[in-house]
């Protein structure tokens, strides 16, 4: 009888133990982002959107401690990324915003007192696009609805308040677009990748 119900009892016990250790809270901050454009042809000039823009992110965070040094966290964030270059003239102006629902999964390692090193991945869903360019509007169909990035950062906690700085970059293209000449022949492709610097605050509503 004991052996029969032991797995169930163990599962309930572990679930309660983990639940009791979960820390959760809110996160908000600024994005400083750009879209890196890679193209493999030189027959025509292509606008290079390597200019940073300010955006924001806001959401919630869960943290699960594994040991005194290591914890794992996940977040769900509404995040404004993209690029902007307002130089004051019509021919040089462009701006576009890529609005994502991101869910970073991060390992946090305590390197000194309340200072943590972060490494992780950042899956994201592209919820909407706002685009303004003097020359051309890239078709929204060329953007991938799914984004996946790699993250590295540092975070410092003062009691329940965390202050962090994080860098993330896409490891799969944000968009892919073919370019063709007047004969309809493909002369090359453009691939774009998100690059984002986050400065943020977290507030842990519950912390152990």
N, C-alpha and C positions, 0 to 999 in steps of 0.2 A: 504493500500500500504506500509506504513512504517513498520507495523508488519510483512508483507510478506518478506521484504528484510532485516529486522533487524539482523537475525542470520548470514546472509552472510557478512554484513557489520561488525558485531562484530567479526567474525572469521578472516576477513582480518586485522582488527585493532589489534587483539591479536597476530596474526602471525607477523605483522610488529613490534609490541612492543617487542616480544621475540627475533626476529631477530636482532633488534637494540641493545639488551643487550648481545648477544652472544659474548664471547671472544674466540679467537682461536689462536693456535700457534703450536710449535714444541716441541717434547720431546725426550730426548736421555739419556742413562746412562748404568750402569753396572748391571748385574745379578750375584748373588752369590747363586747358586742353588744346590739342591740335590734331589734325588728320594728316599723317605722313603719306605722301603719294609716291608710289614707285611706278615708273613706266619704262618699257624696254624698247623704245624706238625714238628716232630723232627727225623723222620727216616733217613733223609739225610740232609747234610749240604747244605745251599744255600748261594751263594754270597750275602752279604749285601751291597747295594750300598749307604750307608750312608756317603758319602764323597762329600764335596762341590766342585763345579767347577765354574770358572769364565766364564761369557757369556756377552751378550749385549742385549739392546733393543733400538729401534728407531721408531718414528712414529709421530702422530699428536694428538692434544687435543682440545676439545671443552668444554667451561665452561659457564653455564647459572646461573646467580645470581638470587636467590629467595627473599632474604632479605639482610640486612646489615651483618647478621651473617652466613647465609646459602647459599650455592650454590651447584649445581650438575654438574658433569663433566663426559664426556666419552672420551675414547681414542681408537685409533686403532694402534696397535704396532706389529712389527715383533720382536719376542723375542726368544733368544737362552737359553734353559734350559737343564737340564740333570744332570749327575754326572761324576766324574773323580777321578782316584786314581793312578797316575803314581808314583810308588815307585821304579822304576828303574830295576825291574826284570820282566821277561815274565810272571811268574806264579801269580804275584800280580797286574799286570797292567790291567786296564779296563778304557774305556771312551765311553760315548755315549752322543750325542746331540739330543735334542728334539726341533725342530723348530716350533714355534706356531705363528699363527695370533691371537692376543688377543684383546678383546674389553672390558676393564674394565668400569664399571658403578659405580660412586663414589659420596657419599655425603660428602661435605667439610664444616666443622663447625669452625668458627673463635673463638678460645679460648683465644687469647691474641694478640692485635695489628695485625701484619701480619702473625701470626702463626695459622695454621689450622690443625684440627684433621680430618682424613679421615677414612671412613668406606665404604665398598662396596663389589661387586662381580666381578668376572673376567671370563666370558666365553672365550673359546679359541678353535681354530681349529688347529689340528696337521697337518702341511703342509709337513714335511719330518723328517726322522730319519737318523742319522749317528752313527753306532754302532761298537765298537771294544772291544772284550773281549777274553782273552786267553782260557777260558773254554767253553763258550757257547754263541751263539747269540740267544737272545730271538726273536721268530718270530714276524715280524712287525704286523701280523694279530692279535696278542694278545693286541696291543695298541688300546685304544679308540681314534677315530678321534676327539671326542668332550671332552673338559675338562671344569670343572667349579670349580673355587676357591673362597675363602673368603679373603678379604683384610683388613688390618689396617695399618695406617701410619700417618706421620706428614709431613707438607710442610710449608716452609717459603718463603715469597715473598719480594724481593727488587725491587720495581717498577715492571717492566715487567718480571723479572727473578725469577723463582721459584727453590728452592733447596729442595729435598724431600728424605725421607727414608720410605720404605714400606715393609711390610711382607705379603706374600700370601701363601696359602696352598690349595691344591685340596680337595674338599669335595666329589668327586666321584673318583673311581680308574682311574689312568692313564693307567694301564694295568692289566689284569687278566690272570693267567696261571695255568693250572692244572698240578700236578705232579703225575705220576703213577709208581708203582713198576714193577719188571720184569714180573709179571703175568698180567700186564695191569690193575691192580686195582688202582683206584685213592686213593692216600694217603694224599692229601692235596692241598691247593691252595695258590698262591702268589698274593697279591694285592699291587700295587705300587701307591704312591701319590707324586705329585710335592710339593716341599717346596722351596720358593724363597724369597731372600732379594734383594730389588732394591734400589740403590742409583742413583739419577738422577737429571737432570736439565730440566726445561721447559722455553721456551721463548714465551711470548704472543705477536704475531704480532699485534693483535687488542685487546685492553683492555679498559674498561670504567673507 
